[in-house]
């Protein structure tokens, strides 16, 4: 059976006002993926392999492992503008970043995450 890969691209802005182009590519069958973030002003790229991916029932959170860390990507849609919170933990947070999303981007990302065929967090 062929792997089912799905991708999503969107824009976010960090607390200092720097824009990033984000690409999430997920192999639903293998529950793996890649997160690529490119800072628009410098072109600097960060890429992370995502393993053991799961999603929340409401589709607002993805959880996975990145190396030895447990990482979560959470849409915080009660905020205005909506936010995307990324956190990685190895007992304590080793990365904790919050980005803003345009409402239309948040809606697209939320619908995409909800539709992912991944195991639901327990």
C-alpha positions in Angstrom: 0.0 0.0 0.0 1.4 3.4 -1.0 2.1 6.0 1.7 -0.3 8.9 2.0 1.6 12.2 2.2 -0.1 15.5 2.7 1.4 18.9 2.8 0.4 22.3 4.1 2.1 25.7 3.7 1.3 28.9 5.6 2.8 32.1 7.0 3.5 33.0 10.6 5.0 36.0 12.4 7.2 35.8 15.5 7.0 38.2 18.5 9.7 40.4 16.9 7.7 40.8 13.7 9.8 38.5 11.6 7.7 36.6 9.0 8.3 32.8 8.3 7.1 30.6 5.5 6.1 27.2 7.1 5.7 23.9 5.4 4.4 20.8 7.1 4.6 17.5 5.2 3.1 14.4 6.8 3.1 10.8 5.8 -0.2 9.8 7.5 0.4 6.0 7.2 3.8 6.2 8.8 2.8 8.9 11.3 6.0 10.9 10.4 6.6 14.2 8.9 8.9 17.2 8.3 8.5 20.8 9.6 10.4 23.4 7.5 10.4 27.0 8.6 12.1 29.7 6.4 12.6 33.2 7.8 11.6 35.5 5.0 14.1 38.3 5.6 17.2 36.1 5.8 16.3 32.9 4.0 17.6 30.9 7.0 15.9 27.5 7.1 15.1 25.3 10.1 14.1 21.7 9.3 12.9 19.1 11.8 11.9 15.5 11.4 8.7 14.6 13.2 8.1 11.0 14.4 5.3 9.2 16.2 2.8 11.9 15.2 -0.7 12.1 16.8 -3.4 14.7 16.9 -5.9 16.0 19.4 -9.6 15.1 19.0 -10.4 18.7 18.1 -7.6 18.9 15.6 -5.9 21.9 17.2 -2.8 20.1 18.4 -0.2 17.8 16.8 2.2 15.9 19.1 5.3 14.1 18.0 8.8 13.3 18.9 11.7 15.3 17.5 14.9 13.4 18.3 14.6 12.7 22.1 12.1 15.6 22.7 8.4 15.5 22.8 7.0 18.3 20.6 3.6 19.9 20.4 2.2 22.3 17.8 -1.0 23.9 19.1 -3.4 26.4 17.4 -4.6 28.9 20.0 -7.6 30.3 18.3 -9.1 32.0 21.3 -6.4 34.7 20.9 -6.8 37.6 18.5 -4.9 37.3 16.2 -4.8 33.5 16.4 -1.5 32.0 17.6 0.6 28.9 16.8 2.5 27.6 19.8 5.4 25.3 19.3 7.0 23.6 22.3 9.6 20.8 22.6 10.3 19.2 26.0 13.0 16.9 27.3 11.7 16.8 30.9 11.7 20.7 30.7 11.0 22.9 27.7 14.0 23.2 25.4 12.1 25.2 22.8 9.0 27.4 23.4 7.9 29.7 20.7 4.6 31.4 19.8 3.8 32.8 16.4 0.8 34.8 15.1 -1.3 33.6 12.2 -3.8 35.5 10.1 -7.3 34.2 10.8 -7.7 32.8 7.3 -4.4 30.9 7.7 -5.5 29.6 11.1 -8.8 28.3 9.6 -7.0 26.5 6.8 -4.4 25.0 9.1 -7.1 23.9 11.6 -9.2 22.2 8.9 -6.1 20.5 7.5 -5.1 19.2 11.0 -8.6 18.0 11.7 -8.7 16.0 8.5 -5.3 14.3 9.1 -5.6 10.5 9.5 -3.4 10.2 12.5 -3.9 8.4 15.8 -5.9 10.6 18.2 -4.1 11.5 21.5 -5.5 9.5 24.5 
